[in-house]
Amino acid sequence: RPDMVLKDRDNRRALIIEAKRVDDESKLPKAADEATKQIKDLQYARSIPNGYRTILCYGVAFCEKNCLVKLLRD
């Protein structure tokens, strides 16, 4: 299961977020890539019901108060 799923039923959009925590800021890019890979490999977008026109998938990596967000592009 993804860490977070937000659905905008009125506009038929959904947002999937997978988050990773790291202990070193230099690991943020790799962790964000791993999060987007997990979304793709485990096919999280398939859990969104039919009828949603837009599904955005983000991998987020955190290190203390810093974060890096990457958009999964197919």
Secondary structure, DSSP 8 states (H G I E B T S, - for coil): --SEEEEETTTTEEEEEEEEE-SSGGGHHHHHHHHHHHHHHTTGGGGS-TT-SEEEEEEEEEETTEEEEEE---
